[in-house]
């Protein structure tokens, strides 16, 4: 138990230090000019539940975030937005209506049918979007991708533009800050990822660069060409396309820096929907980025689980000092929750951490080779559609 207590205190210290470093990165400086031309790609898919019905709250969030993106691009000025929506998605008319007032600054593209064997629809939409952007993208421009549940505002655009004033920087990422969940199952994700952002900030401070598992990746177009674009991504790389792109960028010899905080509105889920999503993410991490997968429990749900075990031991053995790491860990999670107002998520983290750990352990033990996602089943390693 003493060893577990020492490990828990070490993880808590790292989390606490990471919190203060994260606050500094969130307040990163902004560019005062719009000299850099930004090409922003936003894949879009209307969120549906397990029965295929549109999740009204999630759709409302995503449409609101889409309109905020268009307004941010307009406020920045020197920016072009390409939205790629899945073929047949019922949100197409709504997106086009939102885009209409912005004229040529916003372009909405309906993707063709995904080829058989496509592992990641989002990655396919990235390929479609880049094909639209490529003819007008100059080497000195910046190429940005972000998910449809994220709030890419003008502040973050200016922070990214400032970061690129360093010529050694080839890519810029941002820290994912989950907004308060509306459905109880969605609380699991918030406090699994949010505390980990602080440890990422600590890792970035110690190593000077890091891969970018997250929601925003901005790249110099010349660096994107240098890494080979989206060609030849393996099936596992497609599943973790943000991390894979970061790793390829780093191999060019250029740095990746992380600035700002991007709010994520992934707030709706059923229990089966959460379980499927979490397993897909864990399986993707295990196959695509094993070191990240094996280390992922430590700063987040693993730290909370260890602290919970120590608290139970403190009660049974009547040794109150073993409960201190649990109290501190809970307090640190509340600190991270304060960044986005996710108080309920932070308060429930000692419970939801076990659910996240169960999903992590299931993927570790089951050694599964296929993943089900949005009604399709894919063979991960072979990259072929198994349905």
N, C-alpha and C positions, 0 to 999 in steps of 0.2 A: 504494500500500500504506500510505503514511503516513496518508492520509485514512481508510482502513478501520480502521487501528489506533486513530486518534483516536475514531472512532465506537464501536469496541468498548470502549475505556476509558470513554467516556461512558455507554454502556449498562450496563457493569459497575458503575460508580459509582451509577447510578440503582437498579440491582438491590440493591446492598449497602445503600444508604440505605433503600430500600423494605422490606428485611428487618427492620430495627430498628423502623421505624414499624409494620410488620405485627405484630411481637411486642407492641407497646404496645396495638394495637387488639384483639388476641386476649385480652389481660388487662384488657379494659374493665370498668368497675364494674358491679355487679349491683344490682337493686332489692331492698330488704329487705322489701317487701310484695307482696301479690298483688292490690292494689286494681284494677288493670286487668284486665278480662275478656278472655280470649284465645279466639278461634275459629280452630282449626287445621285446615287442609284438606290431606289427603294423598292424591293420586292414586296408584293402585297398578296395576301390570301385571306379571305373572309373566314373568321374563326367559327368553327362548328363544333357541336358537342358529340358525344358518343353515338347519338342517334342520327347525326347528320343535320341537325337543326342549327340555325345561326344563333350564336350566343349574342343576344342583343346588347348586353353591356360591353362585351369585348369589341363588338363591331362599332359601337358608338365611340369607345375609346380610340380605336384605330383610325376612324374617320376624322376625329378631332385632332389626333396627332399628325395625320396627313396634312390637314389644313395648316397646322402650326409650322410644319416643315416648309410648305409653300411660302408662308409669310416670312419665315426666317431667311429663305433664299432671296426673297424680294428685298428684305431689309439689308442683307449683306451686299446685294447688288450684282456682283460679278459671279453669278452662280447659275447653273443649269441643272434641272431636276428631271430624271427619267424614272417613271414608275412602271414596273413590269408586273402585270397581274396575270394570274393563272388563266389559261383558256377556259371560257365558260363560267368564270367566277361572277356571281350575281352582283358583286360590288363595282363592276366596271362602269356602269352608268353613273353611279354615285361619285366615283373618283373623277370621272371626266367632268362632271358638274362642278366639283370643287376646283378643278384645274382651270376651268374656262376663263376666269378673270385674270389669270396670270400669263395668258398668251403663249408666246414661244419659249418663255422661261421654264415652263413645265410641259413635259411630253409624256403622254400615257400610252403604253404599249401593251397589247394583249399577246401573251406568249403563245407560240405554236404548241401543239400537243407534245408532251414530254416523250422522248424516244424510249422504246422498251429498254429496260435495264437501268434507267436513270435512278440513282440512289437518293439524291437530294434534289427536291423540287426547287429549293431556294438557290442551290448552286446553279441549277439549270437557268433560273431567272437571272442570276448574276451574269452568266454567259450571254444571254439574250440582251441584257441591258448594256453590257460592255460593247457588244457589236453595234449598238445604236450610238454609243458615246465615242467609240474609237475614231471615226473619221474626222471628228472635230476637236479631238484632244491633242494638245501640244505637249511636248516633253516636260515643259516647266509647269504644267497644270497639275491640279490635285484631284485624285479620284477617291470618292467617299462612298462607302456602303453602310447602310444601317437597317435594322429590322423594323417591321411595321408597328411593333408595340413600343417603340422607343421615341422619346421626345428630343429630337435633334433641333435645338434652338440656336439662335444667332450667336449667343454667348459662346457656345461650344464651337461653332464654326470659326469664330474669331480667335478662340484659344488654339485651335488646331492650326490656323493660319500663322499665328505667332510662333508656334513650335517649329514650323518649317523654315523659320528664319535661320535656324542652325543647319548648315549645309550637310552635316553628317547624319541628319535625321532623314530616313527614308519612309517611315511610317509613324502615324500618331493614333493611339487608341484612347479610350475613355473608360472610366470606372462605372460599372453597372450598379445602379441604385434602384432596387425594386420598390415600387409604390405600395401602399397598404393594400392587402388582399381583400376582395369582397367575399369570396367563397372560402370556407375553412380549408379545403384541400390546397388552395393556392398559397396558404401561409407557409407551407413546407419549403417552397422554393425561395421565398424572400430571405429567411434567416439562414439558409444554407449558403447562398451566394454572397449576400451583402457583407458579412464579417470577413469573408475571404478577400474582399477588395482591399481591406487594410493590409493584409499579409502580402498581397500583390504590390501594394505601394512600398512596403518594407523591402520586398525582394528587388523592386526596381531601384530603390535607393542604394541597396548594397551592391547590386550587380551592374547598374547603369542601363540595363535594357532587359527586356523580358518578352516572351511570347504573349500574345494578346487574346485571352479567352474572354470575349465580351461582345459588345453590341455595336461598336463603331470601329472601323478601320479606315484611316485615311492614308493614301499612298501617293508619293510623287509618281506621275505617269511614267517618267523615265525609269524609276525603280520598279514599277509594275512590269514594264517591258523587260527589264533586266532579269527579273525573276522568272520570266517566261509566260506571264499572263495566266489565264485560266486553263491553259493546255496541259494535258497529261496529269491532271489530278487523279489520284487513285480513288477507289470507292471509299476507303476509310478517310482519306483527306477531304473528300466532298462532305462527309458527315460532320467534320469539325473544320469547316472551311475557314473560319476566322483564325483559329490556331494554326492551321496549315499555311494560310497566306502569310501569317506573321513569321512562321519558321522559315518559309522560302525567302521572305524579305531579309531576314537576318543573315541568311547565307550569301546575300549580295555584298555583305560587309558594311551596310548602312545600319543605323540604329533605329529602334522603335522606342518612342517615349509615350508616356501616358499622362493625360491632363483632363481636368474637368470631371464632372459626374453626369451621366446620362440617365434620366429617369425612365424606368421601364414599367409599363402598365400591363403586365402579365398577371391579371388579378382574378381571373375566373378559371375554375377547374372543378370537375367531378373527381371523386376518389379514383375511379378507374382511369380517368383521363390523366390525372397527376401521375399515377403509377406507370402508365405507359410512357409518358413523356420523360419521367425521371430515369426509367430503365433505358430508354433510347439514348439519353444524354450520357449515362454512365457507360453503356456499351460503346458508344461512339468514342468516349474518352479512353476506355481501356484498349480499344483496337487502334485508335488513331494517335493518341498521346499517352502511352502507358505511364511515364513518370508523373504526369499531371493527375492521372486517375488514382494511382496508388497513394499519392501524397494528399489528395483532395480532402479526406476526412479530417486531417490534423487541425487546420485552423478553423474549421467550421463545426459540422455536426459531430465529428469525432471528439473535439475538445469538450463539447457540451456533454457527450455521453460519458466521457471519463469523469468529468466533474459530478455528474449525477450518481455514478457508482460510488465515488468518494463520499458524497452526501449521505447515501444509504448506509455506507459503512460507519459513518460518524454517528448515525442514529442508533444502529445496532450495537456498536461497541461503546457508545457514550463517550466518544472523543470528538468534541465540537470542532477542534481545529481542522479536521478533515472536511468539514462543510464549508470552510472559508473559500476554497477554490470555486465551489459551486456558486456562492454568493457573488464573488468577483466576476465570474464568467457571465452570469446573468446581467450584472451591471454593465459589463462591456457590450453585451448584445443590445441592451437598452440604449447605449451610446450610439451604436450603429443604427438602431431603429430611429433615433432622433434625426438622422440625416435625411430621412424620407417620410417621417411621421408614421412609420410602420410599428406602432407601439404594441398592438395585439400580436403581431407576428413575433416580436421580440419576447413578449411575455410567455407565449406558448412554445418558444424555442426548446425548452428542456424536454417537451413531449415530442414535437415534430422532428427533433434531431434523430430519434430512434427510428422513425419512419424512413428518413433519408438514409440512415445507416443500413437499414434492412434492404433498401433498393440497391445500395452500393455492394453489400455483401451478396445479394442474390446474383448480380452480374458476375461477381468474382467466382462464386461457387458453380453457377450453372454452365459457364463457358459457352453460352449461346452463340450461334453464328448468324441468326436472322433477327430482324427487328420489324415490328409492325408499327406503321405510322400513317395516320390519315387514311385507313382502310386498305393499305397495301402492305405486302410483306416483302422484304428485301433480304437477299443474301449479301451480307456485309463484305466478306472477304473476296468474293468472286465478282461483286459489283453487278450482279444480274438480278432481274426481277424474279422472285421465287413464287409469285402468286399465279 
